[in-house]
Amino acid sequence: MFFALLLALVAIAGGTLLTYLYDEGAPLAARLCTGACTGFAAFALVAFLLASLLGLNQTTLILTSLALLAPLAVFMKPKIKDRVREDFSAALVGVAPAYFIFYALLAVILWLAFDRAMIEHDGGIYTGYVNNLGDLPFHLQAIQGFARSANFPPEDPTYAGARFAYPFMADFLSACFVKAGASLRQSMFLENFVLAIAFAGVLNRWTLKLTRERIAGLIAPALVFLSGGLGWLLLFSDMKQSDAGPFALLTNLQHDYTIMGAGGWRWGNSITTLLVTQRSILFGLPLAVTIFTQWWLANMKEEERGNGEKGKGGKGKKKKIKIEERTETTTLNSFSPFPHFPISPSSRRMLAAGLMAGVLPLVHAHSFIVVMGTGGLTAVLLFLIERERGARMNLVRVWGLFFASALVIAVPEMWFATHGSSAKASMFLGWEFGWDHGEENVLLFWLKNTGLVIPLIFVAVLWREGKYLVQKRMLLFYLPFTLCFIAPNMMKMAPWIWDNIKVLFYWFVASVPLISLLLAHLWRKGAFPRAISIVLFIALTLAGALDVWRVVYETTEFQEYDANGVRIAQKILEVTPQRALVLHAPTYNPPVFLTGRRSLLGYTGYIWAHGLDSSAREADIKSIYAGSAGAEDALARNHVDYILVGPHERSYMPVNDAFLEKFEKVGEAGEYSLYKVARRR
């Protein structure tokens, strides 16, 4: 585990040092959060390229670490060294107690939440999240495919022979940590926890820059991590129906309050339904928010830069000494990392943002689509409102730099991910109104699921006391994100309509700064408005808090694998070659998924959600286990090397033991048996 921690630190350090090339004026905490997500992305991309040539081994990890240490050259520049020293000094003496308490509490919550993503005890594997039952085995299979089964070039771990079109960098990075000595659980926790903290930090900074309100910056991460709708209203009916008191009920909550199978509750909480289960979006979010921040800073006028946080009197003020409030007008900004190729600070920001966007296709494809789409609309809006010809030309230059640098990296990645893909594109697009509303009235559906979010957006935008609370430029930057709400409500963007949330969530994240600004404004206006602000905050977060509490209090625990399933997986690793294809029932949690060995067909629900056709392979699997007349041909046609028989297979379909006994048994654990298939000549 020590080597894995060292790799993580190297990635974070490299990413942090690189921020000094483009992000002038950032406080150390913001640099570390930006460095964590960008460093992890750079590490994963470089390691993947090397692993594709050399395999995933110690040599690859060491070479990648050396590449990530290259930014140390930046530290050799005297002015950069002075800036780093200043940042550390300011961080040691200038951290406000409120910030420290807030982030310490947030870190504890995130630690406890991600600690329950994968649980090991009594020889088995469990998860604390019902929404993670199907996702966890899939990610374990992907991680082990890279770490233990040489899945290069990557093929779909649940559909052997097909291109792995799913964004896999989150799982590949975990595989690097596994190869460095971490367990599966440790590898996922390390990555998840660091990225979650980074997401909180970059979201805080983005909100702070947009709103110039410190309180808003603190509110924003809480609104996102504890997101939910009006499901908390069900708590009152639960109390009426329960014989136990309120405390006893809270320590034994029987259902979620943000997402349920019935009643039209589909939004979910960000931690319990997205960040834990959808590991790719957890990787993509902090990168995307960092890109949004660089857009904002690069396209602001010089006098508008800096935090300009409001004091008690409500007036913006700037200081050049305290790290939290440093503006971009310090003398150190005259430093250029490219002395022989002059490039403006705005261009540096947009170039860096473009390079970050370029890695998104293999990190999280939906994030890439959102970034490029909203970026294009933002550039057009800025161009249209700008009257000066010189300013317009500057916009063309900096945004052209962003898109060019992004596409140089992204186009090869997109070709790599889609070339030869077996997914049916027609399954991903189609008209469907109202997202996942079912039979429910669309307006009522959105009110239930997002609560006061939409009303408060309108209140924030329309609030005016002499001047509008949401200033024109902030509103302009927000407008493109409204399409992240409109488009997913007009059409499906994946075979499973619920997956539209991967775009919808960006509308929510972009809306949070507006709502946070409104709550912060009310907080500053006096006792009664402050009470309203508190009530609104509770109403926005209570449902999500109940769902998170239900997990971290260890109320929920769901078995993925029993002890025998874990033992047969270990046996498979011992007796089968790395690229062996092991046949099993197409369920969500076969023990084969703990090995990374090739699978003919995984869970059919996920196969369909990935745009693949499972019908022919499922028919072959049933034919083989039944020992039908065409079983031998099906084995040869699908290049099956081993057959696993256990409780999953016997509950899924008829199993002809007499037919299977024709093959050599090479492994056994409890009710599980592993047979080796002799190749026909």
Secondary structure as GFF3:
##gff-version 3
##sequence-region A 1 681
A	DSSP	alpha_helix	2	18	.	.	.	ID=ss1
A	DSSP	three_ten_helix	19	21	.	.	.	ID=ss2
A	DSSP	alpha_helix	28	54	.	.	.	ID=ss3
A	DSSP	alpha_helix	58	68	.	.	.	ID=ss4
A	DSSP	alpha_helix	72	75	.	.	.	ID=ss5
A	DSSP	alpha_helix	78	94	.	.	.	ID=ss6
A	DSSP	alpha_helix	97	115	.	.	.	ID=ss7
A	DSSP	beta_strand	119	121	.	.	.	ID=ss8
A	DSSP	beta_strand	124	127	.	.	.	ID=ss9
A	DSSP	three_ten_helix	130	132	.	.	.	ID=ss10
A	DSSP	alpha_helix	135	148	.	.	.	ID=ss11
A	DSSP	alpha_helix	169	179	.	.	.	ID=ss12
A	DSSP	alpha_helix	184	211	.	.	.	ID=ss13
A	DSSP	alpha_helix	214	225	.	.	.	ID=ss14
A	DSSP	three_ten_helix	231	233	.	.	.	ID=ss15
A	DSSP	alpha_helix	234	241	.	.	.	ID=ss16
A	DSSP	alpha_helix	246	250	.	.	.	ID=ss17
A	DSSP	pi_helix	270	275	.	.	.	ID=ss18
A	DSSP	alpha_helix	279	298	.	.	.	ID=ss19
A	DSSP	three_ten_helix	302	304	.	.	.	ID=ss20
A	DSSP	three_ten_helix	323	325	.	.	.	ID=ss21
A	DSSP	three_ten_helix	331	334	.	.	.	ID=ss22
A	DSSP	alpha_helix	345	358	.	.	.	ID=ss23
A	DSSP	alpha_helix	360	363	.	.	.	ID=ss24
A	DSSP	alpha_helix	365	385	.	.	.	ID=ss25
A	DSSP	alpha_helix	389	418	.	.	.	ID=ss26
A	DSSP	three_ten_helix	425	427	.	.	.	ID=ss27
A	DSSP	beta_strand	430	431	.	.	.	ID=ss28
A	DSSP	alpha_helix	442	450	.	.	.	ID=ss29
A	DSSP	alpha_helix	453	462	.	.	.	ID=ss30
A	DSSP	alpha_helix	472	478	.	.	.	ID=ss31
A	DSSP	three_ten_helix	479	482	.	.	.	ID=ss32
A	DSSP	alpha_helix	483	490	.	.	.	ID=ss33
A	DSSP	beta_strand	491	492	.	.	.	ID=ss34
A	DSSP	three_ten_helix	497	500	.	.	.	ID=ss35
A	DSSP	alpha_helix	501	524	.	.	.	ID=ss36
A	DSSP	alpha_helix	527	552	.	.	.	ID=ss37
A	DSSP	beta_strand	558	561	.	.	.	ID=ss38
A	DSSP	alpha_helix	563	575	.	.	.	ID=ss39
A	DSSP	beta_strand	581	583	.	.	.	ID=ss40
A	DSSP	three_ten_helix	591	594	.	.	.	ID=ss41
A	DSSP	beta_strand	598	599	.	.	.	ID=ss42
A	DSSP	alpha_helix	604	609	.	.	.	ID=ss43
A	DSSP	alpha_helix	615	626	.	.	.	ID=ss44
A	DSSP	alpha_helix	631	637	.	.	.	ID=ss45
A	DSSP	beta_strand	642	645	.	.	.	ID=ss46
A	DSSP	alpha_helix	647	652	.	.	.	ID=ss47
A	DSSP	alpha_helix	657	660	.	.	.	ID=ss48
A	DSSP	beta_strand	664	669	.	.	.	ID=ss49
A	DSSP	beta_strand	672	676	.	.	.	ID=ss50
###
